[in-house]
Amino acid sequence: MAEDTKHYADAVDAKPSRTDRLSIFAKKKKNEWEGQPEDSSGNQYRIIIPTFQYNIAYKKLGKCIIINNKNFAKETGMCIRNGTDQDAGDLQKCFRDIGFDVSIYNDLTCKKMREILGEVANEDHRDAACFSCILLSHGDEGRIYGTDAFMAIKDLTILFRGDKCQSLIGKPKLFFIQACRGSEFDDGIQTDSGSSNDTLEMDANPRYKIPVEADFLYAYSTVPGYYSWRNSGKGSWFVQSLCSVLNEYGKNLEILQILTLVNYRVARNYESQSDDPRFCRKKQVPCVVSMLTKELYFCKLVPPAQQI
């Protein structure tokens, strides 16, 4: 892919002490395998078990809440997150195209983040198939920044647990988090070129007991302990890869297939550059933590003979 004539600087979603040393955003050429091609020989199969999929036959797919924190109070020590508006806009279009009802909230304090998500959790989601939340901000391990301070990510996700948000019991609750999780850089490494009843339907069925932490999925932009890269003009590596994959495969692939392909693209196609060798040629890989209990497709599949 040809480089744009205008260059933008990379940044990390963490304290700003090092960001002024970072220079040019680099994206490796897309000259490698990026997705599963159709196999005309018919030898590639994915087993589809309809009763092992989340039910999406609801009136609505569900809400998607995007919290986009760009500007921060001086006392936080956090710099402006240039490029995040590009991420937010692309995510809004992408998730709307899939079928979500998307709302964006900009520059929220910790209290306001908790209030808004608390209000959403208290709504009636009986007509919705799932729920999605996207957090774009500075962060550290287990923490996310509001414009005024940081808070535990758990303080937000706990609002949607089964014992607190009963209309989402048995339904997928998806959290996508673009934020740093520490202060380590990934140098990369050079490689060579080369239930007891699985059919039980549990969607909001009160006769069965399920864990309150079940049916959550967390897609982090990076692994624990590491910086997360964001380009000041083009947006973050993770979000731009996520939108690209969802635009191509969001209505065909299962959610973990989608996120595995996102991991692939971030890991293979992006690399930082800097005049300072300490910040040059750094890599990143997203991290998926899944407590989903079924497969999730954003559209209804009707596979012939349980095969595609």
Secondary structure as the mmCIF struct_conf table of DSSP 4:
data_model
#
loop_
_struct_conf.conf_type_id
_struct_conf.id
_struct_conf.beg_label_comp_id
_struct_conf.beg_label_asym_id
_struct_conf.beg_label_seq_id
_struct_conf.end_label_comp_id
_struct_conf.end_label_asym_id
_struct_conf.end_label_seq_id
HELX_LH_PP_P HELX_LH_PP_P1 ALA A 2 ASP A 4
BEND BEND1 THR A 5 LYS A 6
STRN STRN1 ALA A 9 ALA A 9
STRN STRN2 ASP A 10 VAL A 12
BEND BEND2 ASP A 13 ALA A 14
TURN_TY1_P TURN_TY1_P1 PRO A 16 ARG A 18
HELX_RH_3T_P HELX_RH_3T_P1 THR A 19 ARG A 21
STRN STRN3 ILE A 24 ILE A 24
STRN STRN4 PHE A 25 LYS A 27
BEND BEND3 LYS A 30 LYS A 30
BEND BEND4 GLU A 32 GLU A 32
BEND BEND5 GLY A 35 GLY A 35
TURN_TY1_P TURN_TY1_P2 SER A 40 SER A 41
BEND BEND6 GLY A 42 GLY A 42
STRN STRN5 ILE A 47 ILE A 47
HELX_RH_3T_P HELX_RH_3T_P2 PRO A 50 PHE A 52
STRN STRN6 GLN A 53 GLN A 53
BEND BEND7 TYR A 58 LYS A 59
STRN STRN7 LYS A 60 LYS A 60
STRN STRN8 LYS A 63 ASN A 68
HELX_RH_3T_P HELX_RH_3T_P3 LYS A 74 THR A 76
TURN_TY1_P TURN_TY1_P3 GLY A 77 GLY A 77
HELX_LH_PP_P HELX_LH_PP_P2 MET A 78 ILE A 80
TURN_TY1_P TURN_TY1_P4 ASN A 82 GLY A 83
HELX_RH_AL_P HELX_RH_AL_P1 THR A 84 ILE A 98
TURN_TY1_P TURN_TY1_P5 GLY A 99 GLY A 99
STRN STRN9 ASP A 101 ASN A 106
BEND BEND8 ASP A 107 ASP A 107
HELX_RH_AL_P HELX_RH_AL_P2 CYS A 110 ALA A 121
TURN_TY1_P TURN_TY1_P6 ASN A 122 ASN A 122
BEND BEND9 GLU A 123 GLU A 123
TURN_TY1_P TURN_TY1_P7 ARG A 126 ASP A 127
STRN STRN10 ALA A 128 ALA A 128
BEND BEND10 ALA A 129 ALA A 129
STRN STRN11 PHE A 131 LEU A 136
BEND BEND11 SER A 137 SER A 137
STRN STRN12 GLY A 139 ASP A 140
TURN_TY1_P TURN_TY1_P8 GLU A 141 GLY A 142
STRN STRN13 ARG A 143 TYR A 145
BEND BEND12 THR A 147 ASP A 148
STRN STRN14 PHE A 150 ALA A 152
TURN_TY1_P TURN_TY1_P9 ILE A 153 ILE A 153
HELX_RH_AL_P HELX_RH_AL_P3 LYS A 154 THR A 157
HELX_RH_3T_P HELX_RH_3T_P4 ILE A 158 PHE A 160
BEND BEND13 ARG A 161 ARG A 161
TURN_TY1_P TURN_TY1_P10 GLY A 162 LYS A 164
HELX_RH_3T_P HELX_RH_3T_P5 GLN A 166 LEU A 168
TURN_TY1_P TURN_TY1_P11 ILE A 169 GLY A 170
BEND BEND14 LYS A 171 LYS A 171
STRN STRN15 LYS A 173 GLN A 178
BEND BEND15 ALA A 179 ALA A 179
BEND BEND16 GLY A 182 SER A 183
STRN STRN16 GLU A 184 GLU A 184
STRN STRN17 ASP A 186 ASP A 186
BEND BEND17 ASN A 197 ASN A 197
TURN_TY1_P TURN_TY1_P12 ASP A 198 THR A 199
TURN_TY1_P TURN_TY1_P13 ASP A 203 ALA A 204
TURN_TY1_P TURN_TY1_P14 PRO A 206 ARG A 207
BEND BEND18 TYR A 208 TYR A 208
TURN_TY1_P TURN_TY1_P15 VAL A 212 ASP A 215
STRN STRN18 PHE A 216 TYR A 220
BEND BEND19 SER A 221 THR A 222
TURN_TY1_P TURN_TY1_P16 PRO A 224 GLY A 225
STRN STRN19 TYR A 226 TYR A 226
STRN STRN20 TRP A 229 ASN A 231
TURN_TY1_P TURN_TY1_P17 SER A 232 LYS A 234
STRN STRN21 GLY A 235 SER A 236
HELX_RH_AL_P HELX_RH_AL_P4 TRP A 237 TYR A 249
TURN_TY1_P TURN_TY1_P18 GLY A 250 ASN A 252
BEND BEND20 LEU A 253 LEU A 253
HELX_RH_AL_P HELX_RH_AL_P5 ILE A 255 ASN A 269
STRN STRN22 TYR A 270 SER A 272
BEND BEND21 ASP A 275 ASP A 276
HELX_RH_3T_P HELX_RH_3T_P6 PRO A 277 PHE A 279
BEND BEND22 CYS A 280 ARG A 281
STRN STRN23 LYS A 283 LYS A 283
STRN STRN24 CYS A 287 SER A 290
BEND BEND23 THR A 293 LYS A 294
STRN STRN25 GLU A 295 GLU A 295
BEND BEND24 PHE A 298 CYS A 299
HELX_RH_3T_P HELX_RH_3T_P7 PRO A 304 GLN A 306
STRN STRN26 GLN A 307 GLN A 307
#
